[in-house]
Amino acid sequence: MRNQILEDLKTAMKNQDKERLSVIRMVKGSIQMAELNKKHELSDEEVIDVITKEIKSRKDSISEFEKGDREDLIEKTQSEIDILKEYLPKQLTETEINQIIDKVFDEVKPESSKDMGKIMKVLTPQVKGKADMGLISKIVKEKIEKK
């Protein structure tokens, strides 16, 4: 994963793709910062976590830009998200997400919203990096409330 990012950085430099270059440099910096903090080279899974955090940060920014009616910044930030998503594993469809959640519900057998933690503990390793955890959490809450 790290090597792919470095190769893409070189390619973006050669092609003079300023936007892509900027995003890749930023994610490379975030990865290096995480490595300094953890005192070891990040695994692919940890790199995916860093990229996921960067995407979440940008989604939060977009909601702020929408409040300020800044269409130019929304488009730029969405473009950055699209570039970052290229480094994530193939994302699950909503149908696949629901199937996984249903299996976890059969396994955990939640009785109330107090069981949300148990469900997420089993569910997270199966979907981490492959789906938006905010969406997962929302679907799980809805299913628990229906019970």
Contacts in CASP RR format, 6 or more apart in sequence:
PFRMAT RR
TARGET T0000
AUTHOR 0000-0000-0000
METHOD contacts of the structure
MODEL  1
MRNQILEDLKTAMKNQDKERLSVIRMVKGSIQMAELNKKHELSDEEVIDV
ITKEIKSRKDSISEFEKGDREDLIEKTQSEIDILKEYLPKQLTETEINQI
IDKVFDEVKPESSKDMGKIMKVLTPQVKGKADMGLISKIVKEKIEKK
1 44 0 8 1.000
1 47 0 8 1.000
1 48 0 8 1.000
1 87 0 8 1.000
2 31 0 8 1.000
2 41 0 8 1.000
2 42 0 8 1.000
2 47 0 8 1.000
4 87 0 8 1.000
5 24 0 8 1.000
5 27 0 8 1.000
5 28 0 8 1.000
5 31 0 8 1.000
5 47 0 8 1.000
5 87 0 8 1.000
6 28 0 8 1.000
8 20 0 8 1.000
8 24 0 8 1.000
9 21 0 8 1.000
9 24 0 8 1.000
9 25 0 8 1.000
9 28 0 8 1.000
11 17 0 8 1.000
12 20 0 8 1.000
12 21 0 8 1.000
12 24 0 8 1.000
13 21 0 8 1.000
19 76 0 8 1.000
19 79 0 8 1.000
19 80 0 8 1.000
19 83 0 8 1.000
20 83 0 8 1.000
23 80 0 8 1.000
23 83 0 8 1.000
23 84 0 8 1.000
24 83 0 8 1.000
26 54 0 8 1.000
27 50 0 8 1.000
27 51 0 8 1.000
27 54 0 8 1.000
27 84 0 8 1.000
27 87 0 8 1.000
30 50 0 8 1.000
30 53 0 8 1.000
30 54 0 8 1.000
31 42 0 8 1.000
31 47 0 8 1.000
31 50 0 8 1.000
34 42 0 8 1.000
34 46 0 8 1.000
34 50 0 8 1.000
35 41 0 8 1.000
35 42 0 8 1.000
38 46 0 8 1.000
42 50 0 8 1.000
47 87 0 8 1.000
48 87 0 8 1.000
48 88 0 8 1.000
48 89 0 8 1.000
48 128 0 8 1.000
48 129 0 8 1.000
49 128 0 8 1.000
49 129 0 8 1.000
51 84 0 8 1.000
51 87 0 8 1.000
51 88 0 8 1.000
52 88 0 8 1.000
52 129 0 8 1.000
54 84 0 8 1.000
55 81 0 8 1.000
55 84 0 8 1.000
55 85 0 8 1.000
55 88 0 8 1.000
58 77 0 8 1.000
58 78 0 8 1.000
58 80 0 8 1.000
58 81 0 8 1.000
58 84 0 8 1.000
59 81 0 8 1.000
61 73 0 8 1.000
61 77 0 8 1.000
62 74 0 8 1.000
62 77 0 8 1.000
62 78 0 8 1.000
62 81 0 8 1.000
65 73 0 8 1.000
65 74 0 8 1.000
65 77 0 8 1.000
66 74 0 8 1.000
85 91 0 8 1.000
88 129 0 8 1.000
88 130 0 8 1.000
89 129 0 8 1.000
89 130 0 8 1.000
90 130 0 8 1.000
91 130 0 8 1.000
91 131 0 8 1.000
92 100 0 8 1.000
92 127 0 8 1.000
92 130 0 8 1.000
92 131 0 8 1.000
97 127 0 8 1.000
97 131 0 8 1.000
97 135 0 8 1.000
97 136 0 8 1.000
97 139 0 8 1.000
98 139 0 8 1.000
100 123 0 8 1.000
100 126 0 8 1.000
100 127 0 8 1.000
101 123 0 8 1.000
101 136 0 8 1.000
101 139 0 8 1.000
101 140 0 8 1.000
101 143 0 8 1.000
104 119 0 8 1.000
104 122 0 8 1.000
104 123 0 8 1.000
104 126 0 8 1.000
105 119 0 8 1.000
105 143 0 8 1.000
107 122 0 8 1.000
108 115 0 8 1.000
108 118 0 8 1.000
108 119 0 8 1.000
108 122 0 8 1.000
110 116 0 8 1.000
110 118 0 8 1.000
110 119 0 8 1.000
110 144 0 8 1.000
110 147 0 8 1.000
111 147 0 8 1.000
112 144 0 8 1.000
112 147 0 8 1.000
113 141 0 8 1.000
113 144 0 8 1.000
113 145 0 8 1.000
115 144 0 8 1.000
116 140 0 8 1.000
116 141 0 8 1.000
116 144 0 8 1.000
119 140 0 8 1.000
119 144 0 8 1.000
120 136 0 8 1.000
120 137 0 8 1.000
120 140 0 8 1.000
123 136 0 8 1.000
123 140 0 8 1.000
124 133 0 8 1.000
127 133 0 8 1.000
127 136 0 8 1.000
END
